[in-house]
Amino acid sequence: MRSLFARGACALFVATIATTPAAAQDVTVCFSGTVATAPDTFADVYSGAQVVGQYTFNLAMRDSNTEASTADYRFVFGPYGMKARVGNQVFQSHPGLPDFVMKITNDVHPFGDLVYLQSIENVATSGLHPSIFELQLMDASGLALDSDALSGVPPTASSWQSGRGVLVVAGPDYTISANITDFSVGPHCGVVDVPTPVPGEKGEKGDKGDKGDKGEPGDKGDKGEPGLKGDTGEPGLKGEKGDPGLPGEKGEKGDKGDPGLNGEKGEMGLPGPVGAPGVKGDKGDKGDKGDKGEGLMEGSMLILPEGSPTPKGYVLLDTFDFMFSDRSRGRRSMLRVDVFQRLPETVAQPQPEQ
């Protein structure tokens, strides 16, 4: 893979986070090119017309995509977004709530390396606000990028397999595509709103003409797109409650509160499962024979693990489940045991079956 910085290939795209990123890490990239195809919706937008634009993002924005080699970054507030002047028409992300997405893939089939900018909420100076406003670079060979991380270095179009980026702007009854060939560091990219024409001098009033015949009423025109927001009017009546605003800055940490009261002791949990038997140890050396003891009294009971041989002078009564508790943890354990009873001296010891 080529180095992301050495080749000038920029990882472009950005995800929603709850806090505002530091403005010191804001990056603005300028781009320029020419229109490839356009309808006749705008008289000043035609094949070969100049395109100048810019996009702004923040290097501190976090990736919201958990897939390897694919990153998604999203901005839902200004000043981030994209802006382009095509001919004398300006298209841009909504200044306050742009919903601006940046996606990067590194060696992901079938795209290879991909840088994709998408502005979802947009406005236009003409009032024909675009529903599609996107810019992308693609390299199926996978040699343009070596990471899906963001970078402050603008891309170099020649480092991509296509040798250019593609800008698409589409709205009601129009779709414009442009080839983007140059990228550079902003913030001054020359993208300004179209100035209002200065009216010329008023001419002399002409003679009144004859009244013409009344024409047939024309067909009702299509409803136009809503225009840009006008100047603020006088305060109106109190409106309905609006959507929640953006979160404010985090306040200072408060003093530590007093400790709360201890809660009541919870109920004892169910006994845990019996653990697996441990590995049998090596047989120890035989000790010296001790003095004969007095032994237990007649009728005494002896508890041994299940399957133990019958001791001399005892008889097996039965096998039982023996349960005991671990006081330090409050959990119970269970063990299978054989219970033997000591026989009187006069009772013969039962012989094990052959």
ZIWOMO-V888106 format. One record per helix or strand. SS is the DSSP state (hx for helix, st for strand). FROM is the first residue (numbers start at 1). LEN is the number of residues. If there is no record, write none. Layout:
BEGIN
((SS;FROM;LEN) (SS;FROM;LEN))
END
This chain:
BEGIN
((st;14;1) (hx;23;3) (st;26;12) (st;50;9) (st;70;6) (st;81;6) (st;89;5) (st;100;9) (st;112;8) (st;122;3) (st;132;8) (hx;157;3) (st;165;7) (st;174;12) (st;301;5) (st;314;13) (st;331;12))
END
